[in-house]
Amino acid sequence: MAAQESDASDGNPATTPSAGGGAARGAGPSRARLRAVPADGEAAPDPAEPALSVVLPIYQEEPVLDGTLTALVAFLEDLGRSFEIVGVDDGSRDRSLEILRRWAARDHRIRAEALPVNRGKGAAVRAGVLASRGRAVLFMDADLSTPLEEMHGFLGALDSGYDVVLGNRRAPGSNIERHQPWIRELLGKGFTFVTRHLLAPGVQDFTCGFKAFRREAAEQIFERSTLDGWAFDAELVVIASAKGYKLAQVPVRWRHDDDTKVRLLHAVFGSARELVVIFWRRLRGEYR
């Protein structure tokens, strides 16, 4: 599926990279950060820089995690690029961390990280990306709501010069195989409408849990990101736009997981508050 260029802007077009293919390296806002702690019993890591890091945020995924890791390792081996998988457990109360540690102990390409308390998906993704070493970084949901085969289009977009690649469930060529309940879908469309008009014109889908980054862009964006909740995706897009990175939107297949961990009302009010935070920080120039 063809990538679509985004025209999201923050004074400068997000699709226009700065000299050298991206923004110059600079220190992000100074703040305390909760870091993931490497889990005990991991196999010795491969010192070589892999071509690809796949970051897997994990919360209460015991029923599916073995299957997801089995499928992901097989897919990445067939892909033909060196890789690492960075799993980050976000304070799960089930056996998710135990399963992740078991995989890491027997495969040096898998790394187990753990947040000491449940902080939210944004915190888990941030910890995994900043701990990763790959020249390209992709994060995805552990329930495989976006099929692994969609990764080909994302890596192709990075290879062709894009800095950031967003999954787009609303573009021509996308396919929603199982829709969310109508109330969730309605609220999601409302969130996208408000966020597009307030923060990032041209971006059609902020919350698809399948995104990819060049290494430099990943570091610059995630060092500046601050949000742990469900608006963290929108903050990533706003930072990428503020830094002048070149964005692509790739149509994807996607299916709703009936076992979603999202608490609807909590997500709605939390996202509204976080959008105000993003707007204020962008206004103050904190994302540049």
URRAQUI-V685530 format. One record per pair of residues at least 12 apart in sequence whose C-alpha atoms are under 10 Angstrom apart, sorted by sequence separation. I is the first residue (numbers start at 1). J is the second residue. D is the distance in whole Angstrom. If there is no record, write none. Layout:
I_J_D, I_J_D
This chain:
56_68_10, 73_85_8, 88_100_9, 89_101_10, 100_112_6, 101_113_9, 115_127_8, 153_165_9, 154_166_8, 192_204_7, 193_205_10, 224_236_9, 56_69_10, 72_85_9, 87_100_7, 99_112_10, 100_113_9, 101_114_10, 114_127_9, 125_138_10, 126_139_10, 138_151_9, 154_167_8, 192_205_7, 222_235_10, 225_238_10, 86_100_10, 87_101_9, 98_112_10, 100_114_10, 113_127_8, 114_128_9, 125_139_7, 153_167_10, 191_205_10, 192_206_7, 221_235_9, 222_236_7, 225_239_8, 97_112_8, 113_128_7, 125_140_9, 189_204_10, 191_206_9, 192_207_8, 221_236_6, 224_239_7, 69_85_9, 87_103_10, 97_113_9, 112_128_9, 125_141_10, 138_154_9, 151_167_10, 189_205_9, 191_207_9, 221_237_9, 224_240_10, 87_104_9, 97_114_7, 111_128_9, 138_155_9, 150_167_9, 188_205_9, 221_238_9, 222_239_9, 54_72_9, 69_87_10, 86_104_9, 113_131_9, 137_155_9, 188_206_10, 218_236_9, 221_239_6, 222_240_10, 85_104_9, 136_155_8, 188_207_8, 220_239_9, 221_240_6, 111_131_10, 121_141_10, 220_240_8, 221_241_10, 111_132_9, 137_158_10, 146_167_9, 221_242_10, 54_76_9, 85_107_10, 92_114_9, 136_158_8, 211_233_9, 217_239_10, 218_240_9, 221_243_8, 84_107_10, 85_108_9, 86_109_8, 87_110_7, 88_111_8, 89_112_8, 90_113_9, 91_114_7, 92_115_9, 136_159_9, 146_169_10, 207_230_8, 217_240_8, 220_243_8, 52_76_9, 84_108_8, 85_109_6, 86_110_6, 87_111_6, 88_112_6, 89_113_6, 90_114_6, 91_115_6, 92_116_9, 93_117_10, 207_231_8, 209_233_8, 221_245_10, 84_109_5, 85_110_5, 86_111_5, 87_112_5, 88_113_5, 89_114_5, 90_115_5, 91_116_6, 92_117_8, 93_118_9, 206_231_8, 207_232_9, 208_233_8, 83_109_7, 84_110_6, 85_111_6, 86_112_6, 87_113_6, 88_114_5, 89_115_6, 90_116_7, 91_117_5, 92_118_7, 138_164_10, 206_232_9, 207_233_6, 217_243_9, 82_109_9, 83_110_9, 84_111_7, 85_112_9, 86_113_7, 87_114_8, 88_115_7, 89_116_9, 90_117_7, 91_118_4, 136_163_9, 137_164_10, 138_165_9, 206_233_6, 207_234_7, 217_244_10, 61_89_9, 89_117_9, 90_118_5, 91_119_8, 136_164_10, 205_233_10, 206_234_6, 217_245_7, 51_80_10, 52_81_7, 53_82_9, 54_83_8, 55_84_9, 56_85_7, 57_86_8, 58_87_7, 59_88_9, 60_89_9, 89_118_9, 90_119_7, 91_120_9, 205_234_9, 206_235_9, 217_246_10, 51_81_6, 52_82_6, 53_83_6, 54_84_6, 55_85_6, 56_86_6, 57_87_6, 58_88_6, 59_89_6, 60_90_8, 62_92_9, 65_95_10, 66_96_9, 69_99_10, 90_120_7, 146_176_10, 206_236_9, 50_81_8, 51_82_5, 52_83_5, 53_84_5, 54_85_5, 55_86_5, 56_87_5, 57_88_5, 58_89_5, 59_90_5, 60_91_8, 61_92_8, 62_93_10, 63_94_9, 65_96_7, 69_100_9, 90_121_7, 145_176_10, 146_177_10, 203_234_10, 206_237_8, 50_82_5, 51_83_6, 52_84_6, 53_85_6, 54_86_6, 55_87_6, 56_88_6, 57_89_6, 58_90_6, 59_91_7, 60_92_5, 61_93_10, 62_94_6, 63_95_9, 64_96_9, 65_97_10, 89_121_10, 90_122_10, 145_177_10, 230_262_9, 49_82_8, 50_83_5, 51_84_8, 52_85_9, 53_86_7, 54_87_8, 55_88_8, 56_89_9, 57_90_7, 58_91_9, 59_92_5, 60_93_7, 61_94_8, 62_95_6, 63_96_9, 66_99_7, 70_103_10, 88_121_10, 90_123_8, 91_124_9, 145_178_10, 171_204_7, 48_82_9, 49_83_9, 50_84_7, 58_92_8, 59_93_8, 60_94_6, 61_95_8, 62_96_5, 65_99_7, 66_100_8, 69_103_8, 73_107_10, 90_124_6, 170_204_6, 171_205_9, 200_234_8, 203_237_9, 213_247_9, 48_83_10, 49_84_9, 59_94_9, 60_95_8, 61_96_6, 62_97_8, 65_100_8, 88_123_9, 89_124_7, 90_125_9, 168_203_9, 169_204_8, 170_205_7, 199_234_8, 200_235_10, 59_95_10, 60_96_6, 61_97_9, 62_98_9, 66_102_10, 73_109_9, 88_124_6, 89_125_10, 168_204_7, 169_205_7, 195_231_10, 199_235_9, 212_248_10, 230_266_10, 231_267_9, 46_83_10, 59_96_7, 60_97_9, 62_99_7, 66_103_9, 73_110_9, 87_124_9, 88_125_7, 90_127_10, 166_203_9, 167_204_9, 168_205_5, 169_206_10, 200_237_7, 229_266_10, 230_267_6, 231_268_10, 234_271_10, 46_84_9, 58_96_7, 59_97_9, 61_99_10, 62_100_9, 87_125_9, 88_126_10, 166_204_9, 167_205_7, 168_206_8, 169_207_9, 196_234_9, 199_237_9, 200_238_7, 211_249_9, 229_267_8, 230_268_9, 45_84_9, 58_97_8, 86_125_10, 88_127_7, 89_128_10, 166_205_8, 167_206_8, 168_207_9, 169_208_7, 195_234_7, 199_238_7, 211_250_10, 231_270_8, 232_271_9, 235_274_9, 239_278_9, 87_127_10, 88_128_6, 166_206_8, 167_207_8, 168_208_7, 191_231_9, 195_235_10, 210_250_10, 230_270_7, 231_271_5, 234_274_9, 235_275_8, 238_278_8, 242_282_8, 69_110_9, 86_127_9, 87_128_7, 88_129_10, 166_207_9, 167_208_6, 168_209_10, 200_241_8, 229_270_7, 230_271_6, 231_272_8, 234_275_8, 238_279_9, 58_100_9, 86_128_6, 166_208_8, 167_209_7, 168_210_9, 192_234_9, 199_241_10, 210_252_9, 229_271_7, 230_272_10, 231_273_9, 232_274_8, 235_277_9, 236_278_10, 85_128_9, 86_129_8, 88_131_10, 166_209_9, 167_210_5, 168_211_10, 191_234_10, 195_238_10, 231_274_6, 232_275_9, 235_278_6, 239_282_8, 242_285_9, 166_210_7, 167_211_6, 203_247_9, 205_249_8, 208_252_9, 210_254_10, 227_271_10, 229_273_10, 230_274_8, 231_275_7, 234_278_8, 235_279_9, 238_282_8, 242_286_9, 243_287_7, 244_288_9, 86_131_8, 165_210_9, 166_211_5, 167_212_9, 203_248_9, 204_249_8, 209_254_10, 229_274_8, 230_275_10, 242_287_6, 243_288_6, 86_132_7, 165_211_6, 166_212_7, 203_249_8, 205_251_10, 208_254_9, 228_274_9, 231_277_10, 232_278_9, 235_281_10, 241_287_9, 242_288_5, 85_132_8, 86_133_10, 164_211_7, 165_212_5, 166_213_9, 202_249_10, 227_274_7, 231_278_9, 235_282_9, 239_286_9, 240_287_9, 241_288_9, 84_132_8, 164_212_6, 165_213_6, 226_274_10, 227_275_10, 239_287_5, 240_288_9, 38_87_10, 39_88_10, 84_133_8, 85_134_10, 163_212_8, 164_213_5, 165_214_9, 238_287_8, 239_288_7, 38_88_9, 39_89_10, 83_133_9, 84_134_7, 162_212_10, 163_213_6, 164_214_7, 227_277_9, 238_288_10, 37_88_9, 83_134_7, 162_213_8, 163_214_5, 164_215_10, 226_277_10, 227_278_9, 236_287_10, 36_88_7, 37_89_10, 82_134_9, 83_135_10, 85_137_10, 87_139_10, 162_214_8, 163_215_9, 226_278_9, 235_287_9, 36_89_9, 83_136_9, 84_137_10, 85_138_10, 86_139_9, 161_214_9, 163_216_8, 164_217_7, 225_278_10, 36_90_9, 83_137_10, 85_139_10, 158_212_8, 163_217_6, 164_218_8, 58_113_10, 87_142_9, 157_212_9, 158_213_7, 159_214_9, 163_218_9, 53_109_10, 54_110_10, 55_111_10, 56_112_10, 57_113_10, 58_114_9, 154_210_9, 157_213_10, 158_214_7, 53_110_10, 57_114_10, 154_211_8, 155_212_8, 164_221_10, 39_97_8, 42_100_10, 43_101_9, 154_212_7, 155_213_9, 39_98_9, 42_101_7, 43_102_10, 45_104_9, 50_109_9, 59_118_8, 151_210_9, 154_213_9, 155_214_10, 41_101_7, 42_102_8, 43_103_9, 44_104_9, 150_210_9, 151_211_9, 39_100_9, 40_101_7, 41_102_8, 42_103_8, 43_104_6, 44_105_8, 59_120_9, 151_212_9, 225_286_10, 39_101_7, 40_102_10, 41_103_10, 42_104_5, 43_105_5, 44_106_10, 45_107_9, 46_108_6, 58_120_10, 59_121_8, 146_208_8, 148_210_10, 224_286_8, 225_287_8, 38_101_10, 41_104_8, 42_105_4, 43_106_6, 44_107_9, 45_108_5, 46_109_7, 57_120_9, 58_121_8, 145_208_9, 146_209_8, 147_210_10, 224_287_6, 40_104_9, 41_105_6, 42_106_8, 43_107_6, 44_108_6, 45_109_7, 46_110_10, 57_121_7, 145_209_8, 146_210_7, 223_287_10, 224_288_9, 39_104_9, 40_105_9, 41_106_9, 42_107_8, 43_108_5, 44_109_9, 45_110_8, 56_121_10, 57_122_9, 59_124_9, 144_209_10, 145_210_9, 39_105_10, 42_108_7, 43_109_8, 44_110_10, 45_111_8, 57_123_9, 58_124_8, 144_210_10, 221_287_8, 42_109_10, 43_110_8, 44_111_9, 57_124_5, 58_125_9, 141_208_9, 142_209_10, 166_233_10, 220_287_10, 221_288_10, 42_110_8, 43_111_8, 56_124_8, 57_125_6, 140_208_9, 141_209_6, 220_288_10, 42_111_7, 43_112_10, 55_124_9, 56_125_7, 57_126_9, 140_209_5, 141_210_7, 42_112_7, 55_125_7, 57_127_9, 72_142_10, 79_149_10, 139_209_7, 140_210_5, 41_112_9, 42_113_10, 55_126_9, 57_128_8, 138_209_10, 139_210_6, 140_211_7, 166_237_9, 39_111_8, 40_112_8, 55_127_9, 56_128_8, 72_144_9, 76_148_9, 79_151_10, 138_210_7, 139_211_6, 140_212_9, 164_236_10, 165_237_10, 38_111_8, 39_112_5, 40_113_9, 55_128_6, 56_129_9, 68_141_10, 69_142_9, 71_144_10, 75_148_7, 79_152_9, 138_211_6, 139_212_7, 164_237_9, 38_112_6, 39_113_5, 40_114_10, 54_128_9, 55_129_6, 68_142_6, 75_149_8, 137_211_8, 138_212_4, 139_213_9, 37_112_8, 38_113_4, 39_114_6, 53_128_9, 54_129_9, 55_130_10, 67_142_10, 68_143_7, 76_151_10, 137_212_6, 138_213_6, 178_253_10, 179_254_9, 180_255_8, 181_256_9, 36_112_9, 37_113_5, 38_114_6, 39_115_10, 53_129_8, 55_131_9, 67_143_9, 68_144_7, 72_148_7, 75_151_10, 136_212_7, 137_213_5, 138_214_9, 164_240_8, 174_250_8, 175_251_8, 176_252_8, 177_253_7, 178_254_7, 179_255_6, 180_256_5, 199_275_9, 36_113_6, 37_114_5, 38_115_9, 55_132_8, 65_142_7, 67_144_10, 71_148_8, 136_213_6, 137_214_6, 138_215_10, 163_240_9, 164_241_10, 173_250_9, 174_251_5, 175_252_6, 176_253_6, 177_254_6, 178_255_4, 179_256_6, 180_257_8, 181_258_9, 187_264_9, 191_268_9, 195_272_10, 198_275_9, 35_113_9, 36_114_5, 37_115_6, 53_131_10, 54_132_8, 64_142_8, 65_143_8, 135_213_9, 136_214_5, 137_215_6, 171_249_8, 172_250_10, 173_251_6, 174_252_5, 175_253_5, 176_254_5, 177_255_5, 178_256_5, 179_257_9, 180_258_8, 194_272_10, 198_276_10, 35_114_9, 36_115_5, 37_116_8, 53_132_6, 54_133_10, 64_143_7, 135_214_6, 136_215_5, 137_216_10, 170_249_10, 171_250_8, 172_251_7, 173_252_7, 174_253_6, 175_254_6, 176_255_6, 177_256_8, 178_257_8, 179_258_10, 199_278_8, 35_115_7, 36_116_7, 52_132_9, 53_133_7, 54_134_8, 63_143_10, 64_144_9, 68_148_10, 134_214_9, 135_215_5, 136_216_9, 137_217_9, 138_218_9, 168_248_9, 169_249_9, 170_250_10, 171_251_6, 172_252_10, 173_253_9, 174_254_8, 175_255_9, 176_256_8, 178_258_9, 184_264_8, 188_268_9, 191_271_8, 195_275_8, 198_278_10, 199_279_7, 34_115_8, 35_116_9, 36_117_10, 52_133_8, 53_134_5, 61_142_7, 134_215_7, 135_216_8, 136_217_9, 137_218_7, 163_244_10, 164_245_7, 165_246_9, 166_247_7, 167_248_9, 168_249_6, 169_250_8, 170_251_7, 171_252_8, 183_264_9, 187_268_8, 191_272_8, 194_275_9, 198_279_8, 34_116_9, 50_132_9, 51_133_9, 52_134_5, 53_135_8, 54_136_9, 55_137_7, 56_138_9, 57_139_8, 60_142_10, 61_143_8, 133_215_8, 136_218_8, 137_219_10, 163_245_6, 164_246_6, 165_247_6, 166_248_6, 167_249_6, 168_250_5, 169_251_6, 170_252_9, 34_117_10, 49_132_9, 50_133_7, 51_134_5, 52_135_6, 53_136_6, 54_137_6, 55_138_6, 56_139_6, 57_140_7, 58_141_8, 59_142_9, 132_215_9, 135_218_10, 162_245_8, 163_246_5, 164_247_5, 165_248_5, 166_249_5, 167_250_5, 168_251_5, 169_252_6, 195_278_10, 199_282_9, 49_133_6, 50_134_5, 51_135_5, 52_136_5, 53_137_5, 54_138_5, 55_139_5, 56_140_6, 57_141_7, 58_142_6, 129_213_10, 162_246_5, 163_247_6, 164_248_6, 165_249_6, 166_250_6, 167_251_6, 168_252_6, 169_253_7, 184_268_10, 191_275_9, 195_279_10, 34_119_9, 48_133_9, 49_134_6, 50_135_7, 51_136_6, 52_137_6, 53_138_6, 54_139_6, 55_140_7, 56_141_6, 57_142_7, 58_143_9, 130_215_10, 161_246_8, 162_247_6, 163_248_8, 164_249_9, 165_250_7, 166_251_9, 167_252_6, 168_253_9, 169_254_7, 47_133_9, 48_134_9, 49_135_7, 50_136_8, 51_137_9, 52_138_8, 53_139_8, 54_140_7, 55_141_9, 56_142_6, 129_215_9, 132_218_10, 161_247_10, 162_248_6, 166_252_10, 167_253_9, 168_254_9, 169_255_10, 36_123_9, 50_137_10, 55_142_10, 56_143_10, 132_219_10, 161_248_10, 167_254_10, 35_123_9, 36_124_8, 121_209_10, 130_218_8, 131_219_10, 158_246_10, 34_123_8, 35_124_9, 129_218_7, 130_219_7, 158_247_10, 33_123_9, 34_124_10, 36_126_9, 37_127_9, 129_219_8, 130_220_10, 157_247_9, 158_248_9, 35_126_9, 36_127_6, 157_248_7, 34_126_10, 35_127_6, 36_128_8, 126_218_9, 130_222_7, 157_249_9, 33_126_10, 34_127_8, 35_128_9, 38_131_9, 126_219_10, 129_222_7, 130_223_8, 157_250_8, 33_127_9, 36_130_10, 37_131_10, 129_223_10, 154_248_9, 35_130_9, 36_131_8, 126_221_10, 127_222_9, 154_249_9, 35_131_9, 126_222_6, 127_223_10, 154_250_7, 125_222_9, 126_223_8, 153_250_7, 154_251_10, 126_224_10, 153_251_9, 154_252_10, 126_225_8, 153_252_9, 122_222_10, 126_226_9, 150_250_9, 126_227_9, 150_251_9, 151_252_9, 123_225_9, 126_228_8, 150_252_6, 52_155_9, 122_225_9, 123_226_8, 125_228_9, 149_252_10, 150_253_7, 122_226_8, 123_227_7, 124_228_8, 149_253_9, 150_254_10, 122_227_6, 123_228_5, 147_252_8, 148_253_10, 121_227_9, 122_228_4, 123_229_8, 126_232_10, 146_252_7, 147_253_7, 120_227_9, 121_228_6, 122_229_6, 125_232_9, 146_253_6, 147_254_7, 119_227_10, 120_228_5, 121_229_6, 122_230_7, 145_253_8, 146_254_5, 147_255_9, 119_228_6, 120_229_5, 121_230_7, 122_231_8, 123_232_9, 145_254_5, 146_255_7, 119_229_8, 120_230_8, 121_231_10, 122_232_5, 144_254_9, 145_255_5, 146_256_9, 121_232_8, 122_233_8, 144_255_9, 145_256_6, 120_232_10, 121_233_10, 143_255_10, 144_256_10, 145_257_7, 122_235_10, 143_256_9, 144_257_9, 122_236_10, 143_257_7, 143_259_9, 143_260_9, 21_161_8, 22_162_9, 21_162_9, 22_163_7, 21_163_8, 17_161_9, 17_162_9, 16_162_10, 17_163_8, 15_162_8, 15_163_9, 1_150_9, 14_163_10, 15_164_10, 3_153_8, 14_164_10, 1_152_9, 2_153_8, 3_154_8, 1_153_7, 2_154_10, 57_209_10, 1_154_10, 3_156_9, 4_157_10, 2_156_10, 3_157_7, 2_157_9, 5_162_9, 55_212_10, 54_212_9, 3_162_10, 6_165_10, 53_212_10, 5_165_9, 6_166_9, 52_212_10, 53_213_10, 4_165_9, 52_213_10, 3_165_8, 4_166_10, 52_214_10, 53_215_9, 3_166_9, 52_215_9, 3_167_10, 4_168_9, 51_215_10, 3_168_9, 4_171_9, 3_171_10, 4_172_10, 2_172_10, 1_172_9, 2_173_8, 1_173_7, 1_174_8, 14_200_9, 8_196_8, 14_202_10, 10_199_8, 9_199_8, 10_200_8, 33_223_10, 8_199_8, 9_200_6, 10_201_9, 25_216_8, 28_219_10, 8_200_5, 9_201_7, 22_214_9, 24_216_9, 25_217_9, 28_220_7, 7_200_8, 8_201_5, 9_202_8, 23_216_9, 24_217_10, 26_219_10, 27_220_8, 28_221_9, 30_223_9, 31_224_10, 33_226_9, 6_200_9, 7_201_7, 8_202_5, 9_203_10, 22_216_8, 23_217_8, 25_219_9, 26_220_7, 28_222_9, 29_223_8, 30_224_9, 6_201_8, 7_202_5, 8_203_6, 21_216_10, 22_217_7, 25_220_7, 28_223_5, 29_224_6, 31_226_9, 6_202_6, 7_203_7, 8_204_10, 21_217_10, 24_220_9, 27_223_8, 28_224_5, 29_225_9, 5_202_9, 6_203_6, 23_220_8, 26_223_9, 27_224_8, 28_225_8, 29_226_9, 5_203_9, 6_204_9, 22_220_10, 26_224_10, 61_259_10, 4_203_10, 61_261_10, 60_261_8, 59_261_8, 23_240_9, 22_240_10, 23_242_9, 24_243_9, 23_243_6, 24_244_10, 22_243_8, 23_244_6, 22_244_7, 23_245_7, 14_237_9, 21_244_9, 22_245_6, 14_238_9, 17_241_10, 21_245_8, 22_246_8, 14_239_10, 15_240_10, 16_241_9, 18_243_8, 19_244_10, 21_246_8, 14_240_7, 15_241_8, 17_243_8, 18_244_6, 14_241_4, 16_243_10, 17_244_5, 18_245_7, 9_237_10, 10_238_8, 13_241_7, 14_242_7, 16_244_6, 17_245_5, 18_246_9, 8_237_8, 9_238_8, 10_239_9, 12_241_8, 13_242_9, 14_243_8, 15_244_7, 16_245_6, 17_246_5, 8_238_8, 10_240_9, 11_241_9, 12_242_7, 13_243_10, 14_244_5, 15_245_6, 16_246_5, 17_247_9, 9_240_9, 10_241_6, 11_242_8, 12_243_9, 13_244_7, 14_245_5, 15_246_4, 16_247_8, 8_240_9, 9_241_6, 10_242_5, 12_244_6, 13_245_8, 14_246_5, 15_247_5, 8_241_6, 9_242_7, 10_243_9, 11_244_9, 12_245_10, 13_246_8, 14_247_6, 15_248_8, 7_241_9, 8_242_9, 9_243_10, 10_244_8, 13_247_10, 14_248_10, 6_241_10, 9_244_8, 8_244_10, 8_246_10, 7_246_9, 8_247_8, 6_246_8, 7_247_8, 5_246_8, 6_247_6, 7_248_9, 5_247_6, 6_248_6, 4_247_8, 5_248_5, 6_249_7, 3_247_9, 4_248_5, 5_249_6, 3_248_6, 4_249_5, 5_250_9, 2_248_9, 3_249_5, 4_250_6, 2_249_9, 3_250_5, 4_251_8, 2_250_6, 3_251_7, 1_250_7, 2_251_7, 1_251_6, 1_252_8, 29_286_7, 28_286_8, 29_287_8, 28_287_8, 29_288_10, 28_288_9, 26_288_9, 23_288_9, 10_282_8, 10_283_10, 10_288_10
